[in-house]
Amino acid sequence: MANVSKLTNRNRKIKLTPKTQSVSQEVSASPEVVDLPAVNPEPTPAVQAVEVQPEQPVAVAVIEKVIEPIKPITYETSPKKPVKLNFDIDPKVAKRALIEVTDESHIGKHVSTVPTSEHTAIVTFESKMPGYQNWHWLVMLSWLDASHLTIDEVAMVPTAEALVAPAWVPWSQRVQAGDLGIGDELPYRVDDPALAPGYVAAELDLLDDQETLRPFWWSLGLGRERVLSATGRELAADRWSAGEFSGSAIMAKVAQGKCVSCGYFNPLAGSLGSAFGACTNAVSPADGKVVAASFGCGAHSETDTADAPAVPTIDLVYDDTYDQGLSADDDDSADESEN
């Protein structure tokens, strides 16, 4: 590059034009102009063509957001470190606040006054309100100086000995066996561990509409949207193994024959059939019920008990003289008079 003369005027602005790389001058304050020699642009070297290789795809790691379980909120009514107050809090101040929200007869004796910080404290009273035995009244106080106390909050909380309602359980989890009545309908459970999808991918290939799960040839007995899963079979087996018609029932322990050798025992289809079946004996207490193969009763088809003999009876004796009011002595006297 050629040498460029120095500019003596500091107020002069220099502007470079990107096309010709020449220097142009703009005078802002002083009309003095300094001639600059022409600058010969250097020749631009020829650019060689370079083959650009496509970039290799970079695997992007997908980071799943881990949702931490929500921790229950616990409230502390006592400080972690003991706090000492420079003055005594009169419980009557807190009691006057309680009288504004409840009857004075519902307030018991003063239990404690616990400072939670240098400027806050909790005053506790026993509760005499009917139906709230072993509950406590709490009055939260705060202050800037001992001459002025502020009532922050009033509440009644249960103690460890108080009778409280159990934890709330969703309705779908509260329903037990025998609760379902006529007309009742349980909510649909999408994620039921006892059920598994009743279709396979091969069935979807036969459908024009991939969104439906019921093929056009679907009918009762040929396909179901969901079937019993392995977990569902285990749960059913656990219930039936400990139920009324299981091998541990008292009737089964007394009976000589078991259902596995009974002709009225109809095994279930599938894997459950090796241990359970349906009873078809009309006189059995388990008729129409699912019974364990180890169950038994006195209605076994192969019982060796013989038929009991018939109860002996005697012919009916009919005495027509009793209805006439006659006795045996009267008959004898009548016979003697005739003779």
C-alpha positions as CSV (number, residue, x, y, z in Angstrom):
1,M,0.0,0.0,0.0
2,A,1.2,3.6,-0.8
3,N,2.0,5.9,2.1
4,V,-0.8,8.3,3.1
5,S,0.1,11.8,4.3
6,K,-0.9,12.8,7.8
7,L,-4.0,14.9,8.3
8,T,-3.5,18.0,10.3
9,N,-7.1,18.9,10.8
10,R,-8.7,16.8,13.6
11,N,-12.2,17.8,12.7
12,R,-11.9,16.3,9.3
13,K,-13.8,13.1,8.6
14,I,-12.4,10.4,6.3
15,K,-14.8,8.1,4.5
16,L,-13.7,4.9,2.8
17,T,-15.7,3.8,-0.2
18,P,-15.8,0.0,-0.3
19,K,-16.0,-0.3,-4.2
20,T,-12.8,1.6,-5.2
21,Q,-11.0,1.6,-1.8
22,S,-10.2,5.3,-2.4
23,V,-10.2,7.8,0.3
24,S,-12.7,10.7,0.1
25,Q,-12.6,13.7,2.4
26,E,-15.5,15.6,4.0
27,V,-14.7,18.9,5.5
28,S,-16.9,19.6,8.5
29,A,-15.4,22.8,10.0
30,S,-12.3,24.0,8.2
31,P,-12.0,24.5,4.4
32,E,-8.4,23.4,4.4
33,V,-7.9,20.5,2.0
34,V,-4.9,18.2,1.8
35,D,-4.3,16.4,-1.4
36,L,-3.8,12.7,-1.1
37,P,-1.9,10.7,-3.7
38,A,-4.0,8.2,-5.6
39,V,-4.0,4.8,-4.2
40,N,-3.5,2.0,-6.7
41,P,-5.6,-0.9,-5.7
42,E,-3.7,-4.1,-5.4
43,P,-4.7,-6.8,-7.9
44,T,-7.1,-9.3,-6.4
45,P,-5.7,-12.8,-6.6
46,A,-7.8,-15.3,-8.5
47,V,-10.1,-17.4,-6.5
48,Q,-9.7,-21.1,-6.9
49,A,-12.8,-23.3,-6.8
50,V,-12.9,-25.5,-3.8
51,E,-15.2,-28.4,-3.5
52,V,-17.3,-28.1,-0.4
53,Q,-18.0,-31.4,1.4
54,P,-21.4,-31.7,3.0
55,E,-21.2,-31.6,6.8
56,Q,-21.7,-34.9,8.5
57,P,-24.9,-35.0,10.5
58,V,-24.3,-34.5,14.2
59,A,-26.3,-36.6,16.6
60,V,-28.2,-34.3,18.9
61,A,-28.6,-35.7,22.4
62,V,-32.2,-35.4,23.6
63,I,-32.2,-34.4,27.2
64,E,-35.5,-35.4,28.8
65,K,-36.8,-33.1,31.5
66,V,-36.8,-34.8,34.8
67,I,-39.8,-33.8,36.9
68,E,-39.0,-34.1,40.5
69,P,-41.7,-35.3,42.8
70,I,-43.6,-32.6,44.6
71,K,-42.6,-32.6,48.2
72,P,-45.4,-32.0,50.8
73,I,-45.3,-28.6,52.4
74,T,-44.6,-28.7,56.2
75,Y,-45.2,-25.9,58.5
76,E,-43.0,-25.4,61.5
77,T,-44.5,-23.8,64.6
78,S,-41.3,-23.7,66.5
79,P,-37.9,-22.2,65.5
80,K,-34.9,-24.4,64.8
81,K,-32.9,-22.4,67.3
82,P,-34.4,-21.2,70.6
83,V,-35.3,-17.6,70.7
84,K,-35.5,-15.6,73.9
85,L,-37.8,-12.6,74.2
86,N,-37.0,-9.5,76.1
87,F,-40.5,-9.1,77.4
88,D,-43.5,-11.3,78.3
89,I,-46.5,-11.6,76.1
90,D,-49.8,-11.4,77.9
91,P,-52.0,-14.3,76.7
92,K,-55.1,-12.1,77.3
93,V,-54.1,-10.2,74.1
94,A,-54.3,-13.3,72.0
95,K,-57.5,-14.5,73.8
96,R,-59.3,-11.3,72.9
97,A,-58.5,-12.0,69.2
98,L,-60.0,-15.5,69.6
99,I,-63.2,-14.1,71.1
100,E,-63.8,-12.1,67.9
101,V,-64.0,-15.3,65.9
102,T,-65.6,-17.8,68.3
103,D,-67.5,-18.0,71.6
104,E,-65.5,-17.5,74.8
105,S,-66.7,-20.9,76.1
106,H,-64.9,-22.6,73.2
107,I,-61.5,-21.3,74.4
108,G,-59.7,-23.4,77.0
109,K,-56.8,-22.7,79.1
110,H,-53.5,-21.2,77.9
111,V,-51.1,-23.9,76.8
112,S,-47.9,-22.2,75.7
113,T,-46.3,-19.1,74.1
114,V,-43.5,-20.0,71.7
115,P,-41.5,-17.3,69.9
116,T,-40.7,-18.2,66.3
117,S,-38.3,-15.3,65.7
118,E,-37.2,-12.1,67.3
119,H,-40.5,-10.4,66.2
120,T,-43.0,-13.2,66.0
121,A,-44.6,-15.7,68.3
122,I,-47.4,-18.3,68.5
123,V,-49.8,-18.4,71.5
124,T,-51.7,-21.7,72.0
125,F,-54.9,-22.4,73.8
126,E,-56.9,-25.6,74.3
127,S,-60.1,-25.9,72.3
128,K,-63.4,-26.6,74.1
129,M,-65.5,-26.5,70.9
130,P,-67.9,-29.5,70.7
131,G,-66.7,-32.0,68.2
132,Y,-63.1,-30.8,68.3
133,Q,-61.6,-32.6,71.2
134,N,-57.8,-32.5,71.4
135,W,-57.6,-29.5,69.1
136,H,-55.7,-26.3,69.8
137,W,-56.3,-22.6,69.0
138,L,-53.3,-20.8,67.6
139,V,-52.8,-17.0,67.5
140,M,-49.9,-15.7,65.5
141,L,-48.4,-12.4,66.8
142,S,-45.8,-10.0,65.4
143,W,-44.3,-6.7,66.6
144,L,-41.7,-4.1,66.0
145,D,-41.6,-3.1,69.6
146,A,-43.1,-4.6,72.7
147,S,-45.6,-1.7,73.1
148,H,-47.6,-2.7,70.0
149,L,-48.5,-6.3,69.1
150,T,-50.2,-7.2,65.8
151,I,-52.6,-10.2,65.4
152,D,-51.5,-11.9,62.2
153,E,-53.6,-15.0,62.0
154,V,-56.0,-17.1,64.1
155,A,-56.4,-20.9,63.4
156,M,-57.5,-24.1,65.0
157,V,-55.2,-27.1,64.4
158,P,-55.4,-30.8,65.5
159,T,-53.0,-32.4,67.8
160,A,-51.5,-35.9,67.6
161,E,-54.4,-37.2,69.7
162,A,-57.2,-35.5,67.7
163,L,-59.7,-37.4,65.6
164,V,-59.2,-36.3,62.0
165,A,-60.6,-37.5,58.7
166,P,-58.4,-39.9,56.7
167,A,-56.4,-38.8,53.8
168,W,-58.4,-38.1,50.7
169,V,-58.5,-40.9,48.2
170,P,-59.8,-40.5,44.6
171,W,-63.3,-42.0,44.0
172,S,-61.9,-44.5,41.4
173,Q,-59.6,-45.9,44.1
174,R,-62.1,-46.0,46.8
175,V,-64.5,-48.4,45.0
176,Q,-64.3,-51.9,46.4
177,A,-65.9,-55.2,45.5
178,G,-69.6,-55.1,46.2
179,D,-69.9,-51.3,45.9
180,L,-71.2,-51.4,42.3
181,G,-74.9,-51.3,42.1
182,I,-77.5,-51.5,39.4
183,G,-77.0,-48.6,36.9
184,D,-73.6,-47.7,38.3
185,E,-70.7,-47.3,35.8
186,L,-67.0,-47.1,36.6
187,P,-64.9,-44.5,34.9
188,Y,-62.7,-45.6,31.9
189,R,-59.1,-46.3,33.0
190,V,-56.7,-45.7,30.1
191,D,-53.7,-47.1,31.9
192,D,-55.1,-50.2,33.6
193,P,-52.2,-52.5,34.6
194,A,-54.6,-55.5,34.6
195,L,-55.3,-55.1,30.8
196,A,-53.2,-55.2,27.7
197,P,-54.0,-54.2,24.1
198,G,-56.1,-56.9,22.3
199,Y,-54.8,-56.2,18.8
200,V,-51.5,-56.6,17.0
201,A,-49.7,-54.7,14.3
202,A,-50.7,-57.3,11.7
203,E,-54.4,-56.5,12.2
204,L,-53.8,-52.8,11.4
205,D,-52.4,-53.7,8.0
206,L,-55.9,-54.9,7.0
207,L,-57.5,-51.6,7.8
208,D,-58.1,-48.7,5.4
209,D,-58.6,-46.4,8.3
210,Q,-55.5,-46.7,10.6
211,E,-57.2,-44.6,13.4
212,T,-59.8,-47.1,14.4
213,L,-59.0,-50.2,16.5
214,R,-62.0,-52.2,15.5
215,P,-61.6,-54.0,12.2
216,F,-64.6,-54.3,9.9
217,W,-64.7,-58.0,10.6
218,W,-64.7,-57.4,14.4
219,S,-67.5,-59.3,16.3
220,L,-68.0,-60.8,19.7
221,G,-65.5,-63.5,20.4
222,L,-63.1,-62.7,17.5
223,G,-61.4,-59.6,18.9
224,R,-61.3,-57.2,21.8
225,E,-59.7,-53.9,22.2
226,R,-58.1,-54.9,25.5
227,V,-57.5,-58.3,27.0
228,L,-56.3,-59.5,30.4
229,S,-52.6,-58.9,31.0
230,A,-50.1,-61.0,32.9
231,T,-50.6,-58.7,35.9
232,G,-54.4,-59.1,35.7
233,R,-54.1,-62.8,35.7
234,E,-51.8,-62.7,38.8
235,L,-54.2,-60.4,40.6
236,A,-57.2,-62.7,39.8
237,A,-55.3,-65.8,40.9
238,D,-54.3,-64.2,44.2
239,R,-58.0,-63.3,44.9
240,W,-59.3,-66.7,44.0
241,S,-56.6,-68.5,45.9
242,A,-57.7,-66.8,49.2
243,G,-61.4,-66.6,48.6
244,E,-64.4,-68.5,49.8
245,F,-63.9,-71.4,47.3
246,S,-60.2,-71.8,47.7
247,G,-58.2,-74.8,48.9
248,S,-57.8,-73.2,52.3
249,A,-61.6,-73.0,53.0
250,I,-63.0,-75.0,55.9
251,M,-65.3,-76.9,53.6
252,A,-62.4,-77.9,51.4
253,K,-60.5,-79.2,54.4
254,V,-63.4,-81.4,55.5
255,A,-64.4,-82.7,52.1
256,Q,-62.9,-86.0,51.0
257,G,-62.9,-85.2,47.3
258,K,-61.4,-82.2,45.5
259,C,-62.7,-80.3,42.5
260,V,-59.8,-81.4,40.3
261,S,-61.2,-84.9,40.3
262,C,-64.9,-83.9,40.1
263,G,-66.9,-84.3,37.0
264,Y,-68.8,-81.1,37.6
265,F,-65.5,-79.1,37.5
266,N,-65.1,-77.2,34.2
267,P,-61.6,-75.7,33.9
268,L,-61.1,-72.2,32.6
269,A,-59.6,-71.4,29.3
270,G,-56.1,-70.2,29.1
271,S,-53.3,-70.3,31.7
272,L,-55.7,-70.0,34.6
273,G,-57.4,-73.3,33.7
274,S,-54.6,-75.3,35.3
275,A,-55.6,-74.0,38.8
276,F,-59.2,-72.7,38.5
277,G,-62.5,-73.7,37.0
278,A,-66.3,-73.2,37.2
279,C,-68.5,-75.4,39.3
280,T,-71.6,-76.8,37.4
281,N,-73.2,-78.8,40.2
282,A,-76.7,-77.4,41.0
283,V,-76.7,-78.7,44.6
284,S,-73.2,-77.4,45.4
285,P,-72.8,-74.1,47.2
286,A,-70.2,-73.1,44.6
287,D,-72.5,-73.6,41.6
288,G,-71.8,-71.0,39.0
289,K,-68.7,-69.8,40.9
290,V,-65.0,-69.9,40.1
291,V,-63.4,-72.5,42.3
292,A,-59.9,-73.5,42.9
293,A,-58.9,-77.0,41.8
294,S,-57.9,-77.7,45.4
295,F,-61.4,-76.8,46.6
296,G,-63.9,-79.5,47.6
297,C,-67.3,-80.1,49.0
298,G,-69.8,-82.9,49.7
299,A,-71.4,-82.7,46.2
300,H,-68.4,-84.4,44.6
301,S,-69.4,-86.5,41.6
302,E,-67.4,-89.5,42.7
303,T,-68.4,-89.6,46.4
304,D,-68.5,-93.1,47.9
305,T,-71.3,-92.4,50.4
306,A,-74.2,-94.8,49.9
307,D,-77.8,-93.8,49.8
308,A,-79.3,-93.7,53.3
309,P,-82.0,-96.3,53.9
310,A,-85.6,-95.3,53.9
311,V,-87.2,-94.3,57.2
312,P,-89.6,-97.2,58.3
313,T,-93.3,-96.2,58.6
314,I,-96.4,-97.9,60.0
315,D,-99.9,-98.1,58.5
316,L,-102.4,-95.5,59.7
317,V,-104.9,-96.7,62.2
318,Y,-108.4,-95.2,62.0
319,D,-110.7,-95.4,65.0
320,D,-114.3,-94.3,64.1
321,T,-115.5,-94.9,67.7
322,Y,-113.5,-92.0,69.1
323,D,-115.5,-89.5,67.1
324,Q,-118.8,-90.8,68.6
325,G,-117.7,-90.2,72.1
326,L,-117.7,-93.9,72.9
327,S,-115.2,-95.7,75.1
328,A,-114.2,-99.3,75.4
329,D,-116.1,-99.8,78.7
330,D,-119.3,-98.6,77.1
331,D,-118.9,-101.1,74.4
332,D,-118.5,-104.0,76.9
333,S,-121.6,-103.0,78.9
334,A,-123.7,-102.7,75.7
335,D,-122.7,-106.3,74.7
336,E,-123.6,-107.7,78.1
337,S,-127.1,-106.1,78.1
338,E,-127.8,-107.6,74.7
339,N,-126.9,-111.0,75.9
